[in-house]
């Protein structure tokens, strides 16, 4: 493998109806080289400025705050003298407890003391606290910047709308501040934390038990220490009249027929997969639709984006009868099916959380019909379709706080190829549906 | 100014016209996607604007199924009545896009265009390997952006207290903050249940015959005005004395509504000629 980020891509099928109204799926994989482990020695890597934003509301009692504190202390142990740490504690009041302290001996000692002193109290101003954490980071100009928000609650003060939260997270991500989140227990609002992490270029982690918080924060720190790129974008150029939708849920920016998707940060040796659904216009039989896909990435501490090799792709317009029995890439089709299923799970769960049970069931059923047609002929097609029937049935009533977190997290994780840092893992959502 | 709306539709009419269940319509009202009814129980009546709005919500959700209700609500806030009607009637297209940041597309329709500064289309020819390009333009720095968010939030974004430096960034209360405070005193309580919002960008009903109307407010001012409306409603309810209908004992709104609707459908009750006022 070269020392550069590698991009591979291809369609699930190559023929398109010349009369229009075809949809084809583009599967793109970006993989970072595994060249960084030796860089984890502090003198060889860019300094890190990490902000931990810790919910200290009353519900964080019962071991959660203690686990978050332990996780924060673990971060201090792993950072080097050139790194910086900020710590924001919040309930309805936001306190910057540690503001960009150097992790040299004196700063690390002061930060440890501040962490030990945290006690649970109050309600939840999640957005304001996240912004305060980002502000601590934004004052330093060098190195990697990452905010990790740890919360077990629903933001009920300040900005609470996931759309608005996501917009701000995307803006700061564009300015090189990555945000990841750790949802703790059963009462957090997954859509608020997902909005922060997905638009913030980071990950959502679901900690059912307090001790998992420590693993997740350590995992996030590991990703920072081992980062190949702080930011990876995929840029797709399409012929005019093509509409593109990213089923992996990566934020999109569009300029004419150029579609740019932000895949977030990428640790060394890791791969991200993005699935795009392309709705294609009519065209002349026998002629081709040409596409160009290119990856851009920003190495830690760099101010410029590097640009990879262009991947040229094409589809061919054919007569409707030539669409029958056309070649199909089974592996890519299976990847599409997985992400499609995750997308259905996520939307149905969102509607269920809104109390719109009818809407959730109707949505699953509508999607299932199209999905079933798509997976026909693929290995395990019947099981895939059956999973959706079970999901539809379960969506007809409240699915419960814990299961909704599992569904949201597993769907998001499957869409975005993020890693599970939980001890021992969990049963898949399909198994959990039947419990 | 809009004309006086005619409240002549029942929830059953809305269900029949849209195919939605009562439960969904009520949950959307609770989530501020559309205003509540005028009147209660058998007198609960809705306008054709409610119907347009329900159809518009359906059109948006059909086009972008992954959008949450909060995101749909944000889209609605950016649309005027004519566009809501046009989208609901299918006269204006809704373009489904993957990301939840959806706003009106210039020239009609809805899409998920980015809200931040756009990257310029500087290079007409495709990039080649090993080129280095500037990081995407962000306009201002992260710190500038955060300061701007705080400034524009006018106090809704919680200020951070820096323990090490003792620096408090709390901003001065706005005129609407002061109005809310004054009304809070008048209502005698902090805990007033928020009512369903109507015409959020321009018009907020207090009672069936009183409404607050305002123009040119941004979202944050509007939130404060809504809070003021909740408190004003609480003041008026308190001054008007107990609602005689409440003497029958507390019943869930849904069951009252459903039963009354069902009776009327059976011809056992008749709708009132106009919305009941206090």
Interface residues (C-beta under 8 A of the other chain):
Chain A: X88 X90 X92 X93 X94 X95 X96 X97 X98 X99 X114 X125 X127 X128 X129 X131 X132 X134 X135 X137 X138 X139 X145 X157 X158 X159 X161 X162 X163 X164 X166 X167 X168 X170 X171 X172 X174 X175 X176 X177 X191 X195 X231 X233 X237 X243 X245 X246 X247 X249 X250 X251 X252 X253 X254 X255 X256 X258 X260 X292 X294 X296 X298 X303 X304 X305 X306 X307 X308 X309 X310 X343 X346 X347 X350 X354 X355 X356 X357 X358 X359 X363 X367
Chain B: X20 X21 X23 X24 X27 X31 X61 X65 X66 X68 X69 X70 X71 X73 X74 X95 X96 X97 X98 X99 X100 X101 X112 X113 X114 X115 X116 X118 X119 X121 X126 X127 X128 X129 X130 X131 X132 X133 X134 X135 X136 X138 X141 X142 X143 X145 X146 X149 X150 X153 X156 X157 X158 X159 X160 X161 X162 X163 X164 X165
